[in-house]
Every structure is written in C-alpha cells, then in structure tokens.
Amino acid sequence: MMLPGFPDAAPLAGVGGGILIGVSAALMLLGAGRIAGVSGIAARATGLSESSMPRSSAWLFLLGLPVGALVVMLASGGLTASFASPFYLVIAGVIVGVGTRVGSGCTSGHGVCGMSRFSQRSIVATLTFMATGFATVAAMNALGLEVLQ
C-alpha cells in the first residue's frame, strides 16, 4: 500500500507496530500493575529512581527493546538505517533525558499509557512533545539544515 506523497511510508507496518505497542502497554499495566514508561523504567534500572519494580526487571525490559528490534530485523531480512552523527546523537540524548525528567515522563509513558487513560497531564505533555517536534522540523527546514547524512 502506498500513500500519495509518501512513497516510503509503510502504513500496514505502522498499524501493526502500533497494535503491538498498545498490547504490550496493556500487558504491562494488567500484568505488572505499572505504566510502561521507558524513561521511568530506565531511571529505575540505573538507580536514579525508586519504584516497586525490581531493578533486574527494569534491566530486562530495557534489554528487550533492542533485542526485539533485532528479531524484527532478522525476520524481515534486514533493514537499512541511517543515523545522525554521534555528536548530534549525544546532544539529542541529553536534551531528551533532561526533558523526560522535567516532564515527569516520556512519550511512551505519557503518549501511549497516559493518553489511553485520559490523563490530563499526559495529554498536555503529549501536545507539548508534538508541538516541539513540529516546530523543530519546521525550523530546521527553514534554515536548510539536515541532520541525517
């Protein structure tokens, strides 16, 4: 399936991925009784935050993220990926890390889990994430900047 104006879009894969994210978030909430917020789980794994989740479980959750991506890559015959330079990745990582601490969560916690529970704080946080992303892309396009090389 091809979307007009988006020749590289993969809407069926996106829908499938969205379903898997929703199911895994629901399983985490129903099975473990906690929100599947990656920044909170990462903070727990590294000892930056206390929670009822054992640190070993937090580490297993975090290790499962790249392992899951590896399984998909191997099952699909490989993926071509391009990344920004290490300099930009470090800067972006620091900005995102600070933002998740200031915003008390990340897109997985607020955008997926919080929005599905109609949390007002999560709705505001997600709108802020989205608006900031739109503004950043618009500013980079206006300045003729391209981070991926």
Secondary structure as UniProt FT lines:
FT   TURN            4..5
FT   TURN            7..8
FT   HELIX           11..27
FT   HELIX           28..32
FT   HELIX           38..46
FT   HELIX           55..76
FT   HELIX           86..102
FT   TURN            103..104
FT   HELIX           107..114
FT   HELIX           115..116
FT   TURN            117..118
FT   HELIX           120..143
//
